[in-house]
Amino acid sequence: MTPFEDDKPLLIAEGLAKYYGRQLGCRDASFELYEGEVMAVVGESGSGKSTLLQMLSTQIEPTSGRILYRMRDGGMKSLWDMSEPERRFLLRTDWGYVHQDPQHGLRMGVSAGGNVGERLMAIGQRNYAGIRATAADWLGRVEIPENRIDDTPRTYSGGMRQRLQIARNLVTAPRLLFMDEPTGGLDVSVQARLLDLLRRIVSEMRIAAIIVTHDLAVARLLSNRIMVMKGGEVIEAGLTDQVLDDPHQPYTQLLVSSILPV
Amino acid sequence: MMPALELKDVTKTFVMHLQGGLRLPVLNDVSFKAEAGQCVVLTGPSGAGKSSILKLIYGNYRVDEGAILVRDGEAQVDLATAAPRRILAVRQRALGYVTQFLRAVPRVSALDIVAEPLIAKGVARDEATARAAAMLKRFNVPERLWSLPPATFSGGEQQRINLARGLLPEHPILLLDEPTASLDAKNRAVVVDIVRERKSRGAAIVAIVHDEQVRDDIADVAVDVTRFATAA
């Protein structure tokens, strides 16, 4: 069976909207995400893509609409009907969240090994040697040299910090990964390496992911599906190569035609 | 028995919003079939819409009207109306597409690029890599290049990497866009061999081939695309 044939969605968004007072953040966002699917949300600043991501990852409560999530026992639960501790537990274990700025997703004063191990302890692991071995294994998978395990991320380059953040998020084998401009602050040479790494790990672990980016090249490389947002609304959605090769909406055509050739 | 692939009255018009909503009709009522074991070659001058037909079949372009019926195991799927994830499943299992140019992630080695579609299908990494290596060998790509990213390779080398990647998963339906354009005689012969081999195992192939010799070697049916030209 291919990863695209699970018949039950992992996450369902229904009519999500967020207003900041009378100001529209995002409205009418509805979609389904299945296991193993990577969906990109693209748009320019102010398009509502970050608001949507924050709603989905339960950082802000929607003004209306609901989000259903399939728990590991198979039951669908509405995220905002859960208790706060339940939601936080989900975020720490079943989900990952990769911030654009690794400083927001890492504990800068804690060693790299500790950053990764902390998530393991959150799911109840107590064996120090085991935690350290798993952390070392994950640092290897994201290409961080083993002899840097006891250093804090303050001593790391931007690219290494971002790879550490990814290791910290993936060590608990989450089923859903949120990414907010994961390559945004990085040099181009470092971006390519990170993109390759992300793509490989996400496809090998068959993780579902929602990635917010303004970079259409990143969306093309990482995602199967895409949603284009403008002015708080989803204006076009579909298969990534379809939307990028044959955009229908004027705004999407403008975005696609504005990519600089190399 | 249902054909492996059938196009029924497929119509495509591009609307260019940045040019004041200019309508650009490209194809009208495209209809043809490809049976299992058959190679259909699309003919016609440049700009007649041959590559567009392949992109419509694969789903890169959206269909305005008509149906694209693809056999997927025992089922028949209309890709013109299928949901994105159904299209992805069909691409992974039933429908392969070898484009003219390699589009690859920077930094990834030629060997990994070729092996990737197999790994995505669930084949173990070691086995996928071994099969990728055999395919690269078949296309006469020197072993010293396998560990390098193909960005700096010659046009012919890149095309062979692309062919190896696209042909490795053995899809029952194959779309080939100018598979021999940048190849020398020796490697053209490899492509012809593989196409014949796949046909004998029941693959349906739709190809665009300008090289007359290659076309004669592989084609069972020729479809003249100019008959789908729009009246405009």
Interface residues (C-beta under 8 A of the other chain):
Chain A: T2 F4 E5 Y34 E37 A192 R193 L195 D196 R199 S203 E204 L221 N224 R225 G238 L239 D241 Q242 D245 D246 H248 Q249 P250 Q253 L254 S257
Chain B: F14 V15 M16 H17 L18 K55 G59 N60 Y61 R62 P84 R85 R86 I87 L88 A89 Q92 R93 V105 P106 R107 V108 I119 A120 K121 G122
